[in-house]
Amino acid sequence: MIVDKNTILKLTEPFEQMYEGITDKILLLLASYLGKDIDLSMEEWKRNKTNNLHNLMLQIKKIVLQLDIKGLTVITLNNTVDITLKDIEPSLKEASSKGLLFSIDGSYNESKALNELKETQTQAMLNTFNDINDSILNNSRNIFNKTINEIVDRFSILDKAVQDNLAGDARQKVIVDAIKKMINNRIPAFIDKASRQWSAEAYTNMYVRTNVHNLSLEAVDRRNADYGNDLFLVDSHAGARKKCYPYQNKIISNSNREGYTFDGNGRRIKIIPLSSTSYGEPDGLFGINCGHRKTPFIPNMSYRSKQDRQDKEENDRIYKESQEQRYLERAIRQSKLKEEAFKTLNDIEQYNRQKVITRQKQAQMREFIKRTGRTRRPARERIVN
């Protein structure tokens, strides 16, 4: 069966963790460069930062090149196909043995159509990750230069008496504020049509979720076609979108044929051509954020059945709680990242203030774990140094 949204979340998480980790490393590196030579004049400080840009970018590139994105991509796509087909393959083989579908030798791992699909998907994702990595490099440079200019501009508008009498303290505060802002904004990897900036980890999460879901759908179609079948059943659940609702618990033909088929009880059922559905529209069947799944419908063997509403509600509850836990984990990591940045600056006052904030966020996590009974994941609350 098509992977559900909780399974997609689990498959996506390693990618998000990977990009969170390198983003944390890069932000700490930027903070350490910005906090150096604070005793120099602002003009000398800026010149020093600019002269060190080349060395900084070499270190950032080294961090990005440490990613084993290809290995993770291959594993994830293989797992997606395995999870999708583990409950489907036995039914297809049974139908084949009864003469209802084509006879096939070997497992789905030997399917030429599926292997071509995975190879194509792997290459497409690797190309996108290369683009993401290039964006991280370019935007890290842009952020560094922009933050330098913001620090110089903010310091320049201070009263001259403040600059003369409190130069070190004033500059320290300006740098601390700039680093806080930089950490809060993260490193953008993508800007959408609405001009919204997506951080590397947020964009990666969205991109992988979409591709895992699409691969799962396509894997069903490819394996179904291996057996000479073009029919599938759309599952049913409460709260379906307007353009999806009419096709719940319906039999759809991938080859767009019309007519009738029969279920395992010999009952006649109408076949709906895929081209006549809302498939292909962003808010249509199997479109963006669509939670519907498909399973092969085998004539004279399969049955239509509605999904248990309690199963759907339980799945939604687990998904909501997992999203809340991930939000709290990110908040703790973000606070710890600021701690490390202030430690790099040797700003003990800011460091101690941030530790209090971190403890408050950890208390929120403890309350959440107590309320939901979920398992706490300390590794997801740590930053990568």
Phi and psi in degrees as a GROMACS rama.xvg file:
@    title "Ramachandran Plot"
@    xaxis  label "Phi"
@    yaxis  label "Psi"
@TYPE xy
-56.0398  138.262  ILE-2
-60.7071  138.962  VAL-3
-85.6645  175.499  ASP-4
-68.2361  -26.8677  LYS-5
-70.2703  -39.4613  ASN-6
-66.29  -41.1955  THR-7
-60.0661  -40.1155  ILE-8
-60.6052  -43.9174  LEU-9
-66.8729  -38.4535  LYS-10
-69.5823  -29.9236  LEU-11
-82.2425  -29.7835  THR-12
-54.753  -41.8592  GLU-13
-59.5439  -34.0731  PRO-14
-66.8536  -44.4419  PHE-15
-62.5623  -43.4167  GLU-16
-60.2349  -41.9768  GLN-17
-60.1782  -46.1041  MET-18
-77.6096  -28.0492  TYR-19
-63.0264  -42.9835  GLU-20
-62.3584  -48.0517  GLY-21
-71.0774  -31.148  ILE-22
-64.9056  -42.595  THR-23
-60.1262  -45.0422  ASP-24
-60.6556  -44.2751  LYS-25
-66.2661  -43.4104  ILE-26
-63.6233  -39.4948  LEU-27
-66.482  -37.5468  LEU-28
-64.4653  -44.7404  LEU-29
-60.1861  -42.7158  LEU-30
-63.2683  -40.1249  ALA-31
-65.6716  -38.3723  SER-32
-67.4402  -41.9063  TYR-33
-67.6412  -30.148  LEU-34
-85.6252  -4.77453  GLY-35
-79.7403  151.604  LYS-36
58.0424  39.5659  ASP-37
-70.9158  -15.5651  ILE-38
-81.7337  -8.97924  ASP-39
-74.1526  165.144  LEU-40
-66.1367  158.368  SER-41
-61.2979  -36.2705  MET-42
-65.9185  -44.226  GLU-43
-67.3569  -37.8081  GLU-44
-60.989  -46.3383  TRP-45
-63.4426  -42.2359  LYS-46
-63.7184  -39.3497  ARG-47
-62.7444  -43.5415  ASN-48
-63.3593  -43.3359  LYS-49
-64.5014  -39.7508  THR-50
-68.1669  -25.2115  ASN-51
-92.671  1.43799  ASN-52
-59.8847  -41.4607  LEU-53
-60.6488  -47.071  HIS-54
-63.4585  -38.3414  ASN-55
-60.9548  -46.6762  LEU-56
-66.0038  -32.9316  MET-57
-63.5608  -39.8903  LEU-58
-68.4782  -38.9329  GLN-59
-66.3071  -41.6847  ILE-60
-61.8094  -38.1373  LYS-61
-62.9748  -38.6801  LYS-62
-63.7094  -45.991  ILE-63
-65.7387  -38.2778  VAL-64
-69.6883  -12.6098  LEU-65
-73.694  -13.6985  GLN-66
-66.7014  130.531  LEU-67
-99.8863  66.1337  ASP-68
-71.9616  -32.3893  ILE-69
-66.5605  -46.3526  LYS-70
-59.5218  -44.5686  GLY-71
-66.1143  -38.1754  LEU-72
-63.5623  -46.924  THR-73
-61.4306  -45.2767  VAL-74
-61.6199  -44.4383  ILE-75
-64.4253  -43.9361  THR-76
-67.5253  -38.5961  LEU-77
-63.8251  -42.6347  ASN-78
-63.9858  -38.146  ASN-79
-61.2879  -45.8529  THR-80
-65.9092  -41.1744  VAL-81
-61.5964  -47.2914  ASP-82
-64.4035  -39.3654  ILE-83
-64.8041  -42.4493  THR-84
-97.4987  -7.1601  LEU-85
-61.6124  -33.3689  LYS-86
-95.3016  -15.1968  ASP-87
-88.3617  -41.1243  ILE-88
-57.0271  -43.9425  GLU-89
-58.4652  -39.6802  PRO-90
-67.1214  -40.0666  SER-91
-65.1198  -40.0091  LEU-92
-66.7571  -39.7243  LYS-93
-62.1641  -44.8332  GLU-94
-62.5806  -37.3791  ALA-95
-64.1397  -42.264  SER-96
-66.1007  -24.1497  SER-97
-89.5476  -0.46876  LYS-98
80.69  12.4668  GLY-99
-84.4923  -22.597  LEU-100
-134.449  174.018  LEU-101
-59.4931  152.401  PHE-102
-88.5113  128.957  SER-103
-129.165  134.657  ILE-104
-93.687  143.468  ASP-105
87.0248  170.319  GLY-106
-89.8521  175.183  SER-107
-66.1162  -20.5575  TYR-108
-66.2312  -17.4213  ASN-109
-98.9093  2.72587  GLU-110
-70.0971  121.873  SER-111
-61.3161  -41.5629  LYS-112
-63.4609  -42.5925  ALA-113
-69.8772  -40.7315  LEU-114
-66.7905  -37.309  ASN-115
-64.5276  -39.6204  GLU-116
-61.1067  -46.7098  LEU-117
-65.9965  -39.3809  LYS-118
-63.9187  -44.5521  GLU-119
-63.0861  -43.8433  THR-120
-66.2238  -40.4474  GLN-121
-59.8184  -47.9219  THR-122
-64.5324  -40.2377  GLN-123
-63.2065  -42.1952  ALA-124
-68.7998  -39.3001  MET-125
-63.5491  -38.5072  LEU-126
-61.7253  -41.755  ASN-127
-66.6487  -41.2898  THR-128
-65.5897  -33.9054  PHE-129
-62.6451  -40.5187  ASN-130
-64.2978  -41.3696  ASP-131
-61.6187  -44.7615  ILE-132
-63.9899  -39.8954  ASN-133
-62.8603  -39.5913  ASP-134
-64.6427  -39.3616  SER-135
-61.4154  -44.6385  ILE-136
-62.7575  -49.5376  LEU-137
-64.5516  -43.2376  ASN-138
-73.7882  -27.2556  ASN-139
-63.5289  -42.8675  SER-140
-63.5002  -44.5685  ARG-141
-63.2997  -42.0835  ASN-142
-63.4434  -43.1234  ILE-143
-60.6576  -49.484  PHE-144
-64.8412  -41.5429  ASN-145
-64.2413  -41.1091  LYS-146
-67.5856  -38.7574  THR-147
-58.4502  -48.5787  ILE-148
-64.0744  -38.4561  ASN-149
-64.6678  -40.0524  GLU-150
-64.7848  -45.059  ILE-151
-64.2229  -43.6629  VAL-152
-64.0993  -43.5771  ASP-153
-67.2244  -38.8712  ARG-154
-68.6102  -34.548  PHE-155
-68.9064  -25.1312  SER-156
-87.9913  -3.55204  ILE-157
-67.9864  151.967  LEU-158
-57.0207  138.459  ASP-159
-59.1765  -33.825  LYS-160
-63.9912  -38.1587  ALA-161
-65.8221  -42.4711  VAL-162
-61.0747  -41.0638  GLN-163
-72.9776  -43.5624  ASP-164
-88.942  -29.6161  ASN-165
-127.629  37.4016  LEU-166
-54.2046  -49.7717  ALA-167
-64.047  -48.8046  GLY-168
-64.6899  -41.5544  ASP-169
-65.0471  -44.262  ALA-170
-64.8932  -39.8025  ARG-171
-60.2493  -43.8937  GLN-172
-64.7375  -42.4707  LYS-173
-61.8308  -42.4414  VAL-174
-67.84  -41.7895  ILE-175
-59.7992  -46.7075  VAL-176
-61.8417  -40.2309  ASP-177
-66.68  -38.6513  ALA-178
-68.4524  -39.4264  ILE-179
-57.5523  -46.5291  LYS-180
-62.6625  -43.1332  LYS-181
-61.8507  -43.0379  MET-182
-68.158  -40.1695  ILE-183
-62.7639  -38.2544  ASN-184
-80.2975  -17.3423  ASN-185
59.9302  -162.583  ARG-186
-113.672  114.024  ILE-187
-69.2382  142.262  PRO-188
-119.646  -12.8136  ALA-189
-156.788  140.308  PHE-190
-120.298  120.345  ILE-191
-84.7035  -177.792  ASP-192
-64.7869  -22.8154  LYS-193
-89.4701  10.5977  ALA-194
67.4756  19.2421  SER-195
-82.2453  136.539  ARG-196
-91.9244  129.685  GLN-197
-106.002  128.433  TRP-198
-67.2938  162.466  SER-199
-57.469  -44.4986  ALA-200
-71.4898  -36.4559  GLU-201
-69.2006  -43.2435  ALA-202
-67.4634  -40.8852  TYR-203
-60.9122  -43.1093  THR-204
-57.7367  -49.6147  ASN-205
-64.3007  -43.2875  MET-206
-64.7304  -46.0622  TYR-207
-68.7951  -40.9154  VAL-208
-57.0667  -45.7737  ARG-209
-62.4872  -43.1075  THR-210
-73.7036  -34.7655  ASN-211
-64.7645  -43.9079  VAL-212
-62.7328  -46.2711  HIS-213
-65.3918  -38.5511  ASN-214
-63.6408  -39.9523  LEU-215
-62.5158  -43.6441  SER-216
-62.2515  -45.609  LEU-217
-69.01  -33.0312  GLU-218
-63.2596  -38.6742  ALA-219
-61.9117  -46.2752  VAL-220
-63.3796  -43.8218  ASP-221
-65.3361  -44.4637  ARG-222
-70.3734  -36.9911  ARG-223
-59.1683  -43.2623  ASN-224
-67.628  -32.5304  ALA-225
-54.8951  -35.9247  ASP-226
-90.7584  4.97642  TYR-227
78.9869  22.2028  GLY-228
-113.669  138.01  ASN-229
-119.486  7.59952  ASP-230
-101.478  141.276  LEU-231
-141.621  157.034  PHE-232
-104.705  130.595  LEU-233
-87.6024  130.642  VAL-234
-72.3385  175.795  ASP-235
-132.39  136.779  SER-236
-154.733  160.597  HIS-237
-69.5433  149.861  ALA-238
77.0652  23.4448  GLY-239
-65.835  149.705  ALA-240
-68.7712  159.202  ARG-241
-57.2128  -39.8953  LYS-242
-84.892  -7.01485  LYS-243
-101.02  -32.6119  CYS-244
-51.0973  -43.8244  TYR-245
-62.3364  -17.0595  PRO-246
-107.607  6.3629  TYR-247
-66.7003  135.931  GLN-248
61.5786  25.3392  ASN-249
-107.537  156.945  LYS-250
-97.2743  121.979  ILE-251
-113.666  143.473  ILE-252
-105.573  122.382  SER-253
-66.9488  -26.532  ASN-254
-91.6652  8.16529  SER-255
65.1693  28.0949  ASN-256
-84.5191  153.943  ARG-257
-112.28  169.093  GLU-258
130.74  -148.083  GLY-259
-137.503  155.582  TYR-260
-133.348  -176.97  THR-261
-130.675  142.492  PHE-262
-87.3533  -172.127  ASP-263
-65.8057  -16.6751  GLY-264
-97.0117  3.66413  ASN-265
80.5612  11.279  GLY-266
-80.7516  135.055  ARG-267
-77.8916  134.976  ARG-268
-132.978  137.482  ILE-269
-73.8229  141.651  LYS-270
-99.9496  131.097  ILE-271
-107.259  126.338  ILE-272
-65.2198  137.102  PRO-273
-58.0868  -35.6836  LEU-274
-65.8835  -17.3795  SER-275
-93.3485  -0.320284  SER-276
-93.3902  -174.587  THR-277
-87.9402  9.86248  SER-278
-58.7972  135.183  TYR-279
101.55  -16.8734  GLY-280
-89.2761  143.084  GLU-281
-52.8136  -40.0075  PRO-282
-103.878  21.1628  ASP-283
-97.1563  -167.232  GLY-284
-60.162  126.308  LEU-285
63.6279  19.5481  PHE-286
-83.3817  -160.212  GLY-287
-60.1362  127.577  ILE-288
61.2612  18.7011  ASN-289
-76.8857  131.62  CYS-290
-97.212  6.72957  GLY-291
-75.3832  149.741  HIS-292
-123.079  163.935  ARG-293
-130.102  148.189  LYS-294
-135.021  147.548  THR-295
-58.9424  136.755  PRO-296
-105.759  115.917  PHE-297
-98.7859  115.327  ILE-298
-54.7858  137.398  PRO-299
68.0346  13.5532  ASN-300
-139.979  -42.8977  MET-301
-80.4954  163.868  SER-302
-131.439  149.822  TYR-303
-85.7332  136.604  ARG-304
-149.288  144.956  SER-305
-89.7433  140.559  LYS-306
-66.2528  141.131  GLN-307
-63.7992  125.12  ASP-308
-61.1957  -34.3332  ARG-309
-63.4779  -37.8128  GLN-310
-60.7695  -43.5402  ASP-311
-64.4523  -44.0741  LYS-312
-65.4513  -39.399  GLU-313
-66.1427  -41.555  GLU-314
-61.7089  -42.2121  ASN-315
-65.3418  -38.497  ASP-316
-64.382  -45.9789  ARG-317
-62.5263  -41.8351  ILE-318
-63.5485  -45.0884  TYR-319
-61.679  -43.0009  LYS-320
-67.7014  -38.2194  GLU-321
-65.5325  -37.3907  SER-322
-66.531  -39.2732  GLN-323
-65.2755  -41.7237  GLU-324
-63.9629  -41.503  GLN-325
-63.0967  -37.7006  ARG-326
-62.0053  -45.0877  TYR-327
-66.543  -38.2162  LEU-328
-62.3411  -42.9941  GLU-329
-63.4444  -39.3211  ARG-330
-64.269  -39.5535  ALA-331
-66.5325  -45.7306  ILE-332
-61.5337  -41.9052  ARG-333
-60.2667  -41.7429  GLN-334
-68.1035  -40.7186  SER-335
-65.5891  -33.9237  LYS-336
-63.4829  -40.2869  LEU-337
-65.4977  -38.842  LYS-338
-54.8012  -49.7956  GLU-339
-63.276  -37.9177  GLU-340
-64.9776  -43.2809  ALA-341
-68.9619  -31.8228  PHE-342
-64.4385  -41.4324  LYS-343
-60.9933  -37.3794  THR-344
-78.4359  -6.8593  LEU-345
59.7352  33.326  ASN-346
-97.1263  87.7786  ASP-347
-64.1499  -37.2372  ILE-348
-62.4937  -49.194  GLU-349
-65.7936  -37.2599  GLN-350
-60.5966  -46.6812  TYR-351
-66.7041  -38.1365  ASN-352
-61.6586  -42.1988  ARG-353
-68.8681  -32.543  GLN-354
-63.3021  -36.1046  LYS-355
-63.7536  -43.9012  VAL-356
-62.1779  -41.4385  ILE-357
-60.0153  -44.7618  THR-358
-62.8281  -36.0832  ARG-359
-64.3258  -41.7527  GLN-360
-69.3805  -34.1096  LYS-361
-67.8747  -33.6283  GLN-362
-65.7344  -38.3452  ALA-363
-62.574  -38.7504  GLN-364
-64.976  -43.6229  MET-365
-61.3752  -39.3304  ARG-366
-66.0187  -40.3177  GLU-367
-63.468  -44.5629  PHE-368
-63.5278  -40.7449  ILE-369
-64.9949  -39.5054  LYS-370
-71.8813  -37.3802  ARG-371
-100.081  -21.4894  THR-372
78.4616  10.0014  GLY-373
-74.9296  164.799  ARG-374
-88.6454  129.096  THR-375
-75.2761  145.835  ARG-376
-121.957  84.8287  ARG-377
-55.1483  -34.8949  PRO-378
-62.0311  -28.6585  ALA-379
-81.251  -4.88849  ARG-380
-104.225  -2.36629  GLU-381
-94.3646  151.553  ARG-382
-98.1319  158.098  ILE-383
-96.5974  116.538  VAL-384
